[in-house]
Amino acid sequence: MPSPQEAIKLFRLWDVETGKLIRTFRGHTDVIYSVAFSSDGKLALSGSWDATVRLWNVDTGETVRLFTGHSQGLKSSFDPGVYRVSLHMTIGTPCQWVMLP
């Protein structure tokens, strides 16, 4: 079991029916404050106060892509039906990344 200080830097995927832990996603170095899933459920995004967004493979728990180069915490979201990622900075202009499947 991670300490409270470490627990806020990861997120967990649970099976709603059984209550069992499916996977833990680790990699951020500061508080995670947004998680979004692609419409097909294959990818997840997590935005953190470490000024990064991580794109995750939900099946493996591996980081697929790390979005960096920002100066502040980020919230993340998927646009429905497409692999377009919207990154919303806590202060400043939102930006978008388009990913090809």
Backbone as numpy.savetxt, mean C-alpha at the origin, in Angstrom:
# Nx Ny Nz CAx CAy CAz Cx Cy Cz
4.69 -11.68 17.58 3.85 -10.50 17.58 4.74 -9.26 17.58
4.54 -8.36 16.61 5.36 -7.15 16.56 4.99 -6.18 17.69
5.94 -5.35 18.04 5.67 -4.32 19.03 4.69 -3.30 18.44
4.03 -2.48 19.27 3.13 -1.46 18.73 3.84 -0.51 17.76
5.11 -0.22 18.03 5.87 0.68 17.16 6.10 0.04 15.78
6.28 -1.27 15.74 6.48 -1.98 14.48 5.16 -2.29 13.79
4.11 -2.52 14.55 2.81 -2.91 13.99 2.23 -1.83 13.09
2.51 -0.57 13.35 1.96 0.51 12.53 2.71 0.66 11.21
3.78 -0.11 11.02 4.57 -0.06 9.79 4.27 -1.24 8.87
3.26 -2.03 9.20 2.90 -3.18 8.38 1.38 -3.25 8.29
0.88 -4.04 7.33 -0.54 -4.31 7.33 -0.77 -5.79 7.10
-1.94 -6.23 7.54 -2.25 -7.65 7.51 -3.51 -7.89 6.69
-3.53 -9.03 6.02 -4.69 -9.48 5.25 -5.29 -10.67 5.98
-6.58 -10.59 6.29 -7.27 -11.61 7.07 -8.36 -12.26 6.23
-8.62 -13.52 6.48 -9.77 -14.22 5.90 -10.98 -13.87 6.76
-11.95 -13.19 6.16 -13.10 -12.72 6.92 -13.94 -13.87 7.46
-14.05 -14.94 6.70 -14.89 -16.07 7.12 -14.28 -16.85 8.28
-12.97 -17.08 8.23 -12.33 -17.91 9.27 -11.65 -17.10 10.35
-11.36 -15.84 10.06 -10.64 -15.01 11.01 -9.15 -15.29 11.05
-8.67 -16.10 10.11 -7.25 -16.45 10.09 -6.44 -15.42 9.30
-5.22 -15.23 9.78 -4.29 -14.34 9.10 -3.82 -15.01 7.81
-3.93 -14.29 6.69 -3.48 -14.81 5.39 -2.04 -14.37 5.13
-1.78 -13.09 5.33 -0.45 -12.57 4.98 -0.18 -11.27 5.72
1.08 -11.05 6.03 1.54 -9.79 6.60 2.46 -9.12 5.58
2.22 -7.85 5.34 3.00 -7.07 4.38 3.93 -6.15 5.15
5.24 -6.34 4.95 6.25 -5.56 5.66 7.14 -4.84 4.66
7.59 -3.64 5.05 8.53 -2.92 4.21 8.60 -1.44 4.50
7.50 -0.86 4.96 7.53 0.57 5.28 8.35 0.82 6.53
8.90 2.02 6.61 9.72 2.39 7.76 9.04 3.40 8.67
7.79 3.74 8.35 7.01 4.66 9.19 5.54 4.26 9.09
4.68 4.99 9.73 3.26 4.67 9.83 2.61 4.52 8.45
1.85 3.44 8.27 1.02 3.25 7.08 -0.33 3.87 7.38
-0.82 4.73 6.48 -2.13 5.31 6.74 -3.10 5.17 5.59
-2.75 4.40 4.55 -3.74 4.07 3.53 -3.36 2.75 2.87
-4.38 1.97 2.58 -4.21 0.73 1.83 -5.36 0.64 0.84
-5.07 0.28 -0.40 -6.09 0.13 -1.43 -5.79 -1.13 -2.23
-6.85 -1.77 -2.72 -6.71 -2.97 -3.52 -7.19 -2.71 -4.93
-6.52 -3.35 -5.91 -6.98 -3.26 -7.30 -8.32 -3.98 -7.42
-9.07 -3.65 -8.46 -10.41 -4.23 -8.62 -10.37 -5.75 -8.79
-9.26 -6.28 -9.31 -9.15 -7.74 -9.45 -8.57 -8.42 -8.21
-8.18 -7.63 -7.21 -7.67 -8.18 -5.96 -6.26 -8.72 -6.03
-5.56 -8.52 -7.14 -4.21 -9.07 -7.28 -3.12 -8.16 -6.73
-3.41 -6.87 -6.65 -2.42 -5.90 -6.21 -2.98 -5.07 -5.07
-2.09 -4.61 -4.22 -2.45 -3.69 -3.14 -1.45 -2.55 -3.13
-1.91 -1.39 -2.69 -1.06 -0.22 -2.51 -1.11 0.18 -1.05
0.03 0.57 -0.52 0.05 1.12 0.83 0.84 2.41 0.81
0.22 3.46 1.37 0.87 4.76 1.48 1.32 4.97 2.91
2.46 5.62 3.07 3.06 5.73 4.39 3.65 7.11 4.64
3.84 7.40 5.93 4.54 8.61 6.32 6.02 8.54 6.01
6.51 7.39 5.52 7.92 7.33 5.10 8.10 7.93 3.71
7.04 8.57 3.18 7.04 9.27 1.88 7.16 8.30 0.71
6.70 7.07 0.90 6.69 6.10 -0.19 5.31 5.46 -0.31
5.06 4.93 -1.48 3.91 4.05 -1.70 4.48 2.75 -2.23
4.00 1.64 -1.67 4.44 0.32 -2.12 3.30 -0.36 -2.86
3.64 -0.93 -3.99 2.71 -1.77 -4.74 3.06 -3.21 -4.41
2.07 -3.98 -3.95 2.29 -5.33 -3.44 1.60 -6.36 -4.32
2.21 -7.51 -4.46 1.56 -8.70 -5.01 0.82 -9.33 -3.83
-0.51 -9.37 -3.91 -1.30 -9.86 -2.78 -1.04 -11.34 -2.52
-0.83 -12.13 -3.58 -0.62 -13.57 -3.40 0.70 -13.91 -2.72
1.75 -13.15 -3.01 3.07 -13.47 -2.47 3.50 -12.57 -1.31
2.92 -11.37 -1.22 3.33 -10.41 -0.20 4.59 -9.66 -0.57
5.07 -9.85 -1.78 6.29 -9.17 -2.23 5.98 -7.77 -2.77
6.92 -6.85 -2.58 6.81 -5.52 -3.16 7.07 -5.63 -4.66
6.12 -5.17 -5.46 6.26 -5.17 -6.92 6.95 -3.89 -7.38
6.58 -2.78 -6.75 7.16 -1.50 -7.13 7.14 -0.57 -5.92
8.17 0.23 -5.82 8.29 1.21 -4.75 8.27 2.59 -5.39
7.27 3.39 -5.05 7.17 4.77 -5.55 7.86 5.68 -4.55
8.92 6.35 -4.99 9.72 7.19 -4.10 9.87 8.58 -4.71
10.67 9.40 -4.06 10.96 10.74 -4.59 9.99 11.80 -4.10
9.22 11.48 -3.09 8.28 12.43 -2.53 8.83 12.92 -1.20
8.39 14.09 -0.79 8.96 14.68 0.41 8.05 14.57 1.64
6.95 13.87 1.49 6.02 13.79 2.61 5.19 12.52 2.52
4.36 12.29 3.52 3.51 11.12 3.55 2.53 11.09 2.39
2.15 9.89 1.99 1.28 9.72 0.84 0.11 8.81 1.15
-1.06 9.16 0.59 -2.20 8.26 0.56 -2.26 7.69 -0.85
-2.77 6.49 -0.99 -2.78 5.84 -2.29 -4.16 5.31 -2.62
-4.45 5.23 -3.92 -5.71 4.64 -4.36 -5.54 4.11 -5.78
-6.37 3.13 -6.12 -6.45 2.63 -7.49 -7.64 3.28 -8.17
-7.51 3.59 -9.43 -8.67 4.01 -10.21 -9.39 2.75 -10.67
-10.71 2.69 -10.52 -11.44 1.47 -10.84 -11.25 1.01 -12.28
-10.99 -0.28 -12.43 -10.95 -0.89 -13.75 -9.67 -0.71 -14.54
-8.74 0.10 -14.04 -7.48 0.31 -14.76 -6.33 0.24 -13.76
-5.15 0.02 -14.28 -3.97 0.03 -13.41 -3.39 1.44 -13.39
-4.16 2.37 -12.86 -3.67 3.73 -12.68 -3.67 3.99 -11.18
-2.58 4.42 -10.68 -2.40 4.65 -9.25 -2.44 6.14 -8.99
-3.25 6.55 -8.05 -3.29 7.95 -7.65 -2.60 8.10 -6.31
-1.66 9.02 -6.25 -0.93 9.29 -5.02 -1.32 10.69 -4.56
-1.76 10.79 -3.34 -2.22 12.07 -2.81 -1.31 12.47 -1.66
-0.55 13.52 -1.88 0.36 13.98 -0.84 -0.43 14.68 0.25
0.08 14.66 1.46 -0.61 15.30 2.56 -0.70 16.81 2.33
0.28 17.37 1.66 0.27 18.78 1.27 0.78 18.84 -0.16
0.08 19.54 -1.03 0.58 19.68 -2.39 -0.35 19.06 -3.43
0.17 18.90 -4.61 -0.61 18.46 -5.76 -0.61 16.94 -5.88
-1.80 16.34 -6.10 -1.85 14.89 -6.33 -1.12 14.54 -7.63
-0.64 13.31 -7.72 -0.02 12.86 -8.95 -0.55 11.46 -9.28
-0.37 11.05 -10.53 -0.83 9.73 -10.94 0.30 9.01 -11.66
0.32 7.69 -11.49 1.23 6.80 -12.20 0.36 5.83 -12.98
0.67 5.63 -14.24 -0.06 4.65 -15.04 0.83 3.44 -15.20
0.28 2.27 -14.87 1.04 1.02 -14.97 0.40 0.15 -16.02
1.21 -0.45 -16.85 0.69 -1.39 -17.83 0.65 -2.77 -17.20
-0.44 -3.52 -17.42 -0.55 -4.86 -16.82 0.53 -5.80 -17.31
